[in-house]
């Protein structure tokens, strides 16, 4: 959560690193002070009877000659404040956090000493969302930077947007230990929580007593806290919070926290309604509007996915439509790029039970939306329209490989992309993918989802769902993506020609291509049940799409 992010686009507040080093045993402190990358330090792990361990962002340094003794642990414990009921303590006026492990008798036998830093500029990638006034939920695994971003959100809203911001700081991790909060939160106010089990009560107290415009809360983890968050959102207060979980789908499967996205319930449909929808009589639907308007999945320190309409996304997932969020990336030079735009089909009805009409859309206010699933209508021939000139390809977008995982662990593929620093993202829509990584046990049966793509696509098959196999497949995908821009251009040209042939009934000649690209264009035409032929002599040999329909 407090990991150091890209230093070239951020300035660092006074991080209190000398105070952190002062609490460590002298032998560990000396080793750290002599190290070359002290600025990249994340945490120090001290377990009784085992070598000390120092963790940096990119590596782990173990000290085999420094075995932690009982005296070393006592030295650290006496140098810091008292541990709370959540087994956490801090160093006053800093953001550092020390967590302890106890044995069955309650004696401390292990310490995790984490460095806390307030980094300015960590939310430039989501600055527009933060200033929009919408309630935002940040999801991500531990250590990916949720709390660091949350701290900067509080400062920006309090100092730059000039809103009344109150932080409910359960473990003093956002604003630091002690009664005077760390300057990293700006002019935001901080409410401490005496007992972690009372966090939901303090959330309600903050709204009732202090008239905030924004409430900031870290680690929503219980059903009572989820209900308190809904109460805050329904009172018109902007809520910015975090929760553990990789994706929005993880949150939907969590019975404790699913109320944050509206809750899930089983609904029994009438026979006519089930027939109209083409589903079983018992279906899953959303119970109520979501507490949070926007969900942000933190994939990595500089890569995230944005679900800007949580209500619609949840409804689509419940109907079997995979989400396609907006993916944003911060580059090495500090620019923010959108490598995948958000898209989803429209829906003609709300995704929660119609017994709650007050929550449904008003048909007199909003136009009727197209049905999610509609019958295929016959294509009506129309006059050809002049093709607009081709715009130059966006080099930044084409350089990112979109990979669709079929039957493999998404988290392991994300880890492989992260560890290699690959210019790749995981794609939830197979029609938008540049490559597929599939597991052999499911790929051998050639499922319809892979057969009906309608275009040639690179597919790498792995034998087992292990990290080494998935990482090897990723390397193969990245190795074979050279020339992918020319392939995409050739297939795009062929697709436009196919549409013209279907509309006009006349053949269309494509631009000259080499034999490999012509073969790809031929397969694409064949998948659309149109005949094609190669005409001309090299190097002007090209493909001609014919209006003849294949059997």
C-alpha positions as CSV (number, residue, x, y, z in Angstrom):
1,X,0.0,0.0,0.0
2,X,2.8,2.4,0.8
3,X,5.1,1.1,-2.0
4,X,7.3,3.6,-3.8
5,X,5.9,4.5,-7.2
6,X,7.4,6.2,-10.3
7,X,9.7,8.8,-8.8
8,X,10.1,10.7,-12.0
9,X,6.5,11.9,-11.9
10,X,6.1,12.4,-8.2
11,X,7.7,14.5,-5.4
12,X,8.1,13.0,-2.0
13,X,7.1,14.6,1.3
14,X,9.4,14.2,4.3
15,X,9.1,10.4,4.7
16,X,10.7,10.1,8.1
17,X,13.1,7.4,7.0
18,X,15.7,8.3,9.7
19,X,13.0,7.7,12.4
20,X,12.2,4.3,10.8
21,X,15.9,3.3,10.8
22,X,16.2,4.4,14.5
23,X,13.8,1.7,15.7
24,X,15.5,-1.2,14.0
25,X,18.2,-3.3,15.7
26,X,21.7,-1.7,15.2
27,X,23.0,-4.6,13.1
28,X,20.1,-4.4,10.7
29,X,20.3,-0.6,10.6
30,X,24.0,-0.6,9.7
31,X,23.3,-3.0,6.8
32,X,20.5,-0.8,5.4
33,X,22.4,2.5,5.7
34,X,25.3,1.0,3.7
35,X,23.0,-0.2,0.9
36,X,22.7,1.5,-2.5
37,X,18.9,1.7,-2.8
38,X,17.6,2.8,0.5
39,X,15.0,5.0,-1.2
40,X,13.3,1.9,-2.6
41,X,12.9,0.2,0.8
42,X,9.4,-1.2,1.4
43,X,9.6,-3.2,4.6
44,X,11.8,-5.1,7.0
45,X,10.7,-8.5,8.4
46,X,12.0,-9.7,11.7
47,X,10.9,-13.2,12.8
48,X,12.4,-14.7,16.0
49,X,15.1,-17.3,15.3
50,X,15.2,-16.6,11.5
51,X,17.4,-14.4,9.3
52,X,16.3,-10.8,8.9
53,X,14.6,-10.0,5.6
54,X,14.6,-6.7,3.7
55,X,12.1,-6.2,0.9
56,X,12.5,-3.7,-1.9
57,X,10.1,-3.1,-4.8
58,X,12.0,-5.3,-7.2
59,X,13.8,-7.7,-4.9
60,X,14.2,-9.3,-1.5
61,X,17.4,-9.2,0.5
62,X,17.9,-11.9,3.1
63,X,20.6,-11.6,5.8
64,X,21.8,-15.1,6.6
65,X,24.3,-13.8,9.1
66,X,21.7,-11.8,11.0
67,X,19.5,-14.1,13.0
68,X,16.8,-12.3,14.8
69,X,16.9,-12.7,18.6
70,X,14.4,-12.0,21.4
71,X,16.5,-9.0,22.3
72,X,16.1,-7.6,18.7
73,X,12.4,-7.8,18.9
74,X,12.2,-6.2,22.3
75,X,14.4,-3.4,21.1
76,X,11.9,-2.6,18.3
77,X,8.8,-2.9,20.6
78,X,10.3,-0.6,23.2
79,X,11.1,2.0,20.5
80,X,7.5,2.4,19.2
81,X,4.1,3.0,20.7
82,X,1.7,0.4,22.1
83,X,0.1,-2.1,19.7
84,X,-3.6,-1.8,19.3
85,X,-6.2,-4.6,19.1
86,X,-5.4,-5.0,15.4
87,X,-1.8,-5.7,16.4
88,X,-0.5,-2.6,14.6
89,X,1.6,0.3,15.9
90,X,3.3,3.3,14.4
91,X,5.9,6.0,14.8
92,X,4.5,9.4,15.8
93,X,4.4,12.1,13.0
94,X,5.3,9.4,10.4
95,X,3.4,7.0,8.1
96,X,5.4,4.0,9.0
97,X,3.5,0.9,10.3
98,X,4.7,-1.9,12.5
99,X,2.6,-5.1,12.7
100,X,3.3,-7.9,15.1
101,X,2.8,-11.7,15.2
102,X,2.1,-13.3,18.6
103,X,2.5,-16.8,19.8
104,X,-0.2,-18.7,21.6
105,X,0.8,-17.1,24.9
106,X,0.5,-13.6,23.4
107,X,4.2,-12.9,23.3
108,X,5.5,-11.0,20.2
109,X,7.7,-13.3,18.0
110,X,7.5,-11.5,14.7
111,X,7.5,-8.0,13.3
112,X,6.7,-6.5,9.9
113,X,8.1,-3.0,9.7
114,X,6.6,-1.2,6.7
115,X,7.9,2.1,5.3
116,X,5.1,4.6,4.7
117,X,5.5,7.5,2.2
118,X,3.3,10.3,1.1
119,X,3.8,10.6,-2.7
120,X,2.5,13.6,-4.6
121,X,1.2,12.9,-8.1
122,X,0.1,9.3,-7.5
123,X,-3.5,10.0,-8.6
124,X,-2.8,11.9,-11.8
125,X,-4.0,8.8,-13.6
126,X,-7.5,9.1,-12.0
127,X,-7.5,12.8,-11.3
128,X,-10.6,13.4,-13.5
129,X,-12.6,10.8,-11.6
130,X,-11.6,12.0,-8.2
131,X,-12.7,15.6,-9.0
132,X,-16.0,14.4,-10.6
133,X,-17.8,14.1,-7.2
134,X,-18.6,10.4,-7.7
135,X,-18.1,7.8,-5.0
136,X,-15.1,5.7,-5.9
137,X,-14.0,2.2,-4.7
138,X,-10.3,1.2,-5.1
139,X,-9.7,-2.6,-5.4
140,X,-6.3,-4.3,-5.4
141,X,-4.1,-6.8,-3.7
142,X,-2.1,-5.8,-0.6
143,X,1.0,-3.7,-1.5
144,X,-0.2,-2.3,-4.8
145,X,-0.6,1.3,-3.5
146,X,-4.3,1.6,-2.4
147,X,-3.6,3.5,0.8
148,X,-0.9,5.7,-0.9
149,X,-3.5,6.8,-3.5
150,X,-6.2,7.2,-0.9
151,X,-4.0,9.6,1.1
152,X,-3.3,11.7,-2.0
153,X,-7.0,11.7,-2.8
154,X,-7.8,13.2,0.6
155,X,-5.1,15.9,0.1
156,X,-6.2,16.9,-3.4
157,X,-9.9,17.1,-2.5
158,X,-9.2,19.1,0.7
159,X,-6.5,21.5,-0.6
160,X,-7.1,21.8,-4.4
161,X,-10.9,21.2,-4.7
162,X,-11.4,22.8,-1.2
163,X,-14.0,20.3,0.0
164,X,-14.6,19.4,3.7
165,X,-12.8,16.0,3.9
166,X,-12.9,13.7,6.9
167,X,-10.7,10.6,7.0
168,X,-11.8,7.6,9.2
169,X,-8.4,6.3,10.0
170,X,-8.8,3.0,11.8
171,X,-5.2,1.9,12.0
172,X,-3.6,5.3,11.6
173,X,-2.1,4.2,8.4
174,X,-3.5,7.1,6.2
175,X,-2.5,10.0,8.5
176,X,0.2,8.4,10.7
177,X,0.5,7.7,14.3
178,X,-0.1,10.3,17.0
179,X,-2.6,13.0,17.6
180,X,-1.2,15.4,15.0
181,X,-1.8,14.0,11.5
182,X,0.9,13.8,8.8
183,X,1.0,16.7,6.4
184,X,0.5,14.3,3.5
185,X,-3.2,14.6,4.0
186,X,-3.2,18.3,3.6
187,X,-6.1,20.1,5.3
188,X,-8.3,17.0,5.5
189,X,-9.5,16.1,9.1
190,X,-8.8,12.7,10.6
191,X,-10.9,10.7,13.0
192,X,-9.2,7.9,14.8
193,X,-10.9,4.6,15.7
194,X,-10.5,3.2,19.2
195,X,-11.4,-0.3,18.3
196,X,-11.3,-1.7,14.7
197,X,-14.7,-3.4,15.3
198,X,-16.2,0.1,15.8
199,X,-15.1,1.5,12.4
200,X,-18.7,1.5,11.0
201,X,-19.9,3.5,14.0
202,X,-17.2,6.2,13.5
203,X,-18.1,6.4,9.8
204,X,-21.7,7.3,10.7
205,X,-20.5,9.6,13.5
206,X,-18.3,11.5,11.0
207,X,-21.4,12.2,8.8
208,X,-23.7,13.2,11.7
209,X,-21.3,15.4,13.7
210,X,-18.8,17.0,11.3
211,X,-20.8,17.9,8.1
212,X,-18.2,16.4,5.6
213,X,-18.6,16.7,1.8
214,X,-16.2,13.7,1.4
215,X,-15.6,10.7,3.6
216,X,-12.3,8.7,3.1
217,X,-12.2,5.2,4.5
218,X,-9.5,2.5,4.1
219,X,-10.1,-1.3,4.0
220,X,-13.9,-1.8,4.1
221,X,-14.0,-5.4,5.3
222,X,-17.2,-6.2,7.2
223,X,-20.9,-6.3,6.5
224,X,-21.5,-3.5,9.0
225,X,-19.0,-1.3,7.3
226,X,-20.6,-2.0,3.9
227,X,-24.0,-0.9,5.3
228,X,-22.5,2.2,6.9
229,X,-20.9,3.0,3.5
230,X,-24.4,2.8,1.8
231,X,-25.9,5.0,4.5
232,X,-23.2,7.6,3.8
233,X,-23.6,7.5,0.0
234,X,-27.4,7.8,0.4
235,X,-27.0,11.0,2.4
236,X,-25.3,12.7,-0.6
237,X,-21.7,12.5,0.7
238,X,-18.9,11.5,-1.7
239,X,-17.3,8.3,-0.5
240,X,-13.8,7.3,-1.4
241,X,-12.8,3.8,0.0
242,X,-10.7,0.7,-0.6
243,X,-11.3,-3.0,-0.3
244,X,-9.2,-6.1,-0.8
245,X,-10.0,-7.9,-4.0
246,X,-8.5,-8.2,-7.5
247,X,-11.5,-7.4,-9.7
248,X,-15.1,-6.3,-9.6
249,X,-16.1,-10.0,-10.1
250,X,-14.3,-10.9,-6.9
251,X,-16.4,-8.3,-5.1
252,X,-19.6,-9.8,-6.5
253,X,-18.7,-13.2,-5.2
254,X,-17.9,-11.9,-1.7
255,X,-21.1,-12.2,0.4
256,X,-19.8,-9.8,3.0
257,X,-19.0,-6.9,0.6
258,X,-21.3,-7.5,-2.4
259,X,-23.7,-4.8,-1.0
260,X,-21.1,-2.3,-2.1
261,X,-22.1,-3.0,-5.7
262,X,-25.8,-3.4,-5.1
263,X,-26.0,-6.9,-3.7
264,X,-27.0,-10.0,-5.5
265,X,-30.3,-11.9,-5.1
266,X,-32.1,-14.8,-6.8
267,X,-35.3,-13.9,-8.6
268,X,-38.0,-16.3,-9.9
269,X,-39.4,-15.2,-13.2
270,X,-42.8,-16.0,-14.7
271,X,-43.0,-18.4,-17.5
272,X,-43.6,-15.6,-20.1
273,X,-40.7,-13.5,-18.8
274,X,-38.3,-16.4,-18.7
275,X,-39.3,-17.3,-22.3
276,X,-38.9,-13.7,-23.4
277,X,-35.4,-13.5,-21.9
278,X,-34.4,-16.9,-23.0
279,X,-33.3,-17.9,-19.5
280,X,-34.2,-20.2,-16.7
281,X,-37.0,-19.2,-14.4
282,X,-34.5,-18.5,-11.5
283,X,-31.9,-15.9,-12.3
284,X,-29.5,-13.7,-10.4
285,X,-30.2,-9.9,-10.3
286,X,-28.9,-6.9,-8.6
287,X,-31.0,-5.9,-5.5
288,X,-30.4,-2.1,-5.4
289,X,-28.2,0.6,-6.9
290,X,-24.5,0.3,-6.0
291,X,-23.0,2.2,-3.1
292,X,-20.1,3.3,-5.4
293,X,-20.5,4.9,-8.8
294,X,-17.0,3.9,-10.0
295,X,-14.8,0.9,-9.2
296,X,-11.1,1.1,-10.0
297,X,-9.1,-2.1,-10.2
298,X,-5.4,-1.4,-9.4
299,X,-3.6,-4.0,-11.7
300,X,-0.1,-2.6,-11.0
301,X,1.5,0.5,-9.6
302,X,1.1,2.3,-13.0
303,X,-1.7,0.3,-14.6
304,X,-5.4,0.3,-13.6
305,X,-8.9,-0.6,-15.0
306,X,-11.9,1.7,-14.6
307,X,-15.5,0.6,-14.4
308,X,-17.2,4.0,-14.8
309,X,-20.7,2.7,-14.6
310,X,-20.8,0.0,-11.9
311,X,-24.6,-0.5,-12.1
312,X,-24.5,-1.4,-15.8
313,X,-21.3,-3.5,-15.5
314,X,-22.8,-5.6,-12.7
315,X,-26.0,-6.2,-14.6
316,X,-24.0,-7.3,-17.7
317,X,-21.9,-9.7,-15.7
318,X,-25.0,-11.3,-14.2
319,X,-26.3,-11.9,-17.7
320,X,-23.0,-13.6,-18.8
321,X,-21.5,-10.6,-20.6
322,X,-17.8,-10.1,-19.6
323,X,-16.9,-6.6,-18.7
324,X,-14.6,-4.5,-20.8
325,X,-13.3,-1.7,-18.6
326,X,-11.2,1.3,-19.5
327,X,-7.5,0.5,-19.0
328,X,-5.2,3.4,-18.2
329,X,-1.4,3.2,-18.0
330,X,1.2,5.7,-16.8
331,X,4.3,5.5,-19.0
332,X,7.9,5.9,-18.0
333,X,7.9,9.6,-19.0
334,X,4.9,10.3,-16.8
335,X,2.2,10.4,-19.5
336,X,-1.2,8.8,-18.9
337,X,-2.5,6.7,-21.8
338,X,-5.8,4.9,-22.4
339,X,-4.8,1.6,-23.9
340,X,-8.4,0.2,-23.9
341,X,-11.6,2.1,-24.0
342,X,-14.7,1.0,-22.0
343,X,-17.5,-0.5,-24.0
344,X,-20.7,-2.5,-23.2
345,X,-24.0,-3.2,-24.9
346,X,-27.0,-1.2,-23.8
347,X,-29.8,-2.8,-21.7
348,X,-33.5,-2.3,-21.9
349,X,-34.3,-2.9,-18.3
350,X,-32.7,-2.4,-14.8
351,X,-30.8,-5.3,-13.3
352,X,-32.7,-5.5,-10.1
353,X,-36.1,-6.8,-9.2
354,X,-39.0,-4.8,-10.7
355,X,-40.7,-4.7,-7.3
356,X,-38.5,-1.7,-6.6
357,X,-39.9,0.8,-9.2
358,X,-38.4,3.8,-7.5
359,X,-35.0,2.5,-8.3
360,X,-35.7,1.8,-12.0
361,X,-35.0,4.2,-14.8
362,X,-37.9,6.5,-15.7
363,X,-39.0,5.7,-19.3
364,X,-40.5,9.2,-19.7
365,X,-37.1,10.8,-19.0
366,X,-34.6,8.4,-20.7
367,X,-35.1,7.0,-24.2
368,X,-35.7,3.3,-24.5
369,X,-32.4,1.4,-24.8
370,X,-31.7,-1.3,-27.3
371,X,-32.2,-4.9,-25.9
372,X,-29.1,-6.7,-24.7
373,X,-29.8,-9.7,-26.9
374,X,-31.8,-9.2,-30.1
375,X,-32.7,-11.4,-32.9
376,X,-30.5,-11.2,-36.0
377,X,-32.2,-9.1,-38.6
378,X,-31.6,-9.6,-42.4
379,X,-29.1,-7.3,-43.9
380,X,-30.8,-4.7,-46.1
381,X,-28.7,-3.7,-49.1
382,X,-27.9,0.0,-49.3
383,X,-26.0,2.3,-51.6
384,X,-22.2,2.2,-51.0
385,X,-20.8,5.2,-49.2
386,X,-17.4,6.6,-50.0
387,X,-14.8,5.1,-47.7
388,X,-13.2,7.8,-45.5
389,X,-9.4,8.2,-45.7
390,X,-7.6,5.9,-43.4
391,X,-6.3,7.7,-40.3
392,X,-2.7,6.9,-39.2
393,X,-2.6,4.2,-36.7
394,X,-2.1,5.2,-33.0
395,X,1.3,3.8,-32.3
396,X,0.8,3.9,-28.5
397,X,-2.3,1.8,-28.8
398,X,-1.0,-0.8,-31.3
399,X,2.1,-1.3,-29.2
400,X,0.0,-2.8,-26.3
401,X,-0.9,-6.5,-26.8
402,X,-4.3,-7.5,-25.6
403,X,-4.3,-11.1,-24.3
404,X,-7.5,-13.2,-23.7
405,X,-6.9,-15.9,-21.0
406,X,-9.0,-19.0,-21.7
407,X,-9.1,-21.5,-18.8
408,X,-5.8,-20.2,-17.2
409,X,-5.4,-18.3,-13.9
410,X,-5.8,-14.5,-14.6
411,X,-3.8,-13.6,-11.5
412,X,-0.8,-15.6,-12.7
413,X,-0.9,-14.0,-16.1
414,X,-1.1,-10.5,-14.4
415,X,1.9,-11.5,-12.4
416,X,3.9,-12.6,-15.5
417,X,3.0,-9.3,-17.3
418,X,4.0,-7.3,-14.2
419,X,7.3,-9.1,-13.6
420,X,8.4,-8.8,-17.2
421,X,7.2,-5.2,-17.5
422,X,5.5,-6.3,-20.7
423,X,3.5,-3.9,-22.9
424,X,0.4,-6.1,-22.6
425,X,-3.0,-6.0,-20.9
426,X,-5.6,-8.7,-20.1
427,X,-8.6,-8.5,-22.4
428,X,-12.1,-9.6,-21.2
429,X,-13.6,-9.6,-24.7
430,X,-12.3,-12.3,-27.0
431,X,-13.3,-10.2,-30.0
432,X,-10.9,-7.4,-29.0
433,X,-8.0,-9.8,-28.3
434,X,-4.7,-9.8,-30.2
435,X,-3.7,-13.2,-28.8
436,X,-5.2,-16.1,-26.7
437,X,-3.4,-18.1,-24.0
438,X,-5.5,-21.3,-23.4
439,X,-5.0,-24.5,-21.3
440,X,-4.8,-27.7,-23.3
441,X,-7.5,-29.6,-21.4
442,X,-10.2,-27.2,-22.6
443,X,-8.6,-26.1,-25.9
444,X,-8.5,-29.7,-27.3
445,X,-12.3,-29.8,-27.6
446,X,-12.3,-26.6,-29.7
447,X,-15.1,-24.9,-27.8
448,X,-17.5,-22.7,-29.8
449,X,-16.2,-19.6,-28.2
450,X,-12.8,-20.1,-29.9
451,X,-14.2,-21.4,-33.2
452,X,-16.5,-18.5,-33.8
453,X,-14.0,-15.6,-33.5
454,X,-14.3,-15.0,-37.2
455,X,-10.7,-14.1,-37.8
456,X,-7.2,-15.7,-37.4
457,X,-5.7,-15.0,-34.0
458,X,-2.5,-16.1,-32.4
459,X,-3.2,-18.8,-29.8
460,X,-0.6,-20.3,-27.4
461,X,-1.6,-23.5,-25.6
462,X,-0.2,-24.4,-22.2
463,X,-0.1,-27.9,-20.6
464,X,-0.9,-26.9,-17.0
465,X,-2.0,-23.8,-15.1
466,X,1.4,-23.1,-13.4
467,X,3.1,-19.7,-13.4
468,X,6.1,-21.0,-15.3
469,X,3.9,-22.3,-18.1
470,X,1.9,-19.1,-18.3
471,X,5.0,-17.0,-18.2
472,X,6.5,-19.0,-21.1
473,X,3.3,-18.6,-23.1
474,X,3.5,-14.8,-22.5
475,X,7.0,-14.7,-23.8
476,X,6.0,-16.6,-26.9
477,X,3.1,-14.1,-27.5
478,X,5.4,-11.1,-27.1
479,X,8.0,-12.7,-29.4
480,X,5.5,-13.3,-32.2
481,X,3.8,-9.9,-32.2
482,X,6.4,-8.3,-34.5
483,X,4.6,-7.1,-37.6
484,X,1.3,-7.1,-35.8
485,X,0.5,-3.6,-37.0
486,X,0.7,-4.7,-40.6
487,X,-1.5,-7.7,-39.8
488,X,-4.1,-5.6,-38.1
489,X,-4.1,-3.1,-41.0
490,X,-4.5,-5.9,-43.6
491,X,-7.3,-7.5,-41.6
492,X,-9.0,-4.2,-41.1
493,X,-8.9,-3.5,-44.8
494,X,-10.3,-6.9,-45.6
495,X,-13.2,-6.4,-43.1
496,X,-14.2,-3.1,-44.7
497,X,-14.1,-4.7,-48.1
498,X,-16.3,-7.6,-46.9
499,X,-18.9,-5.2,-45.6
500,X,-18.8,-3.3,-49.0
501,X,-19.3,-6.5,-50.9
502,X,-22.2,-7.6,-48.7
503,X,-23.8,-4.2,-49.2
504,X,-23.3,-3.7,-53.0
505,X,-22.9,-7.3,-54.3
506,X,-19.9,-6.2,-56.3
507,X,-16.2,-7.5,-56.0
508,X,-13.6,-5.4,-54.2
509,X,-9.8,-5.5,-54.8
510,X,-7.6,-5.0,-51.8
511,X,-4.1,-3.4,-51.6
512,X,-1.1,-5.5,-52.7
513,X,0.1,-7.7,-49.8
514,X,2.7,-10.5,-49.3
515,X,1.6,-14.1,-49.4
516,X,1.3,-14.5,-45.6
517,X,-1.0,-11.5,-45.3
518,X,-3.1,-12.5,-48.3
519,X,-3.6,-15.8,-46.7
520,X,-4.9,-14.2,-43.5
521,X,-7.3,-12.0,-45.6
522,X,-8.5,-15.1,-47.5
523,X,-9.3,-16.9,-44.2
524,X,-11.2,-13.8,-42.9
525,X,-13.3,-13.8,-46.1
526,X,-13.9,-17.5,-45.8
527,X,-15.1,-17.1,-42.2
528,X,-17.7,-14.6,-43.5
529,X,-18.7,-17.2,-46.1
530,X,-17.4,-15.2,-49.1
531,X,-15.2,-16.4,-51.9
532,X,-11.9,-14.7,-52.7
533,X,-9.1,-15.0,-55.2
534,X,-5.5,-13.7,-55.7
535,X,-5.0,-11.6,-58.8
536,X,-2.1,-9.8,-60.4
537,X,1.7,-10.5,-60.5
538,X,4.2,-10.0,-57.7
539,X,4.9,-7.5,-56.2
540,X,1.4,-6.2,-57.1
541,X,-0.4,-9.4,-56.3
542,X,-3.5,-8.7,-54.2
543,X,-6.7,-10.4,-52.9
544,X,-10.1,-9.8,-54.6
545,X,-13.2,-10.4,-52.4
546,X,-16.0,-11.9,-54.5
547,X,-19.8,-11.6,-53.8
548,X,-20.1,-15.4,-54.3
549,X,-21.4,-17.0,-51.1
550,X,-19.8,-20.2,-49.9
551,X,-21.8,-23.2,-49.0
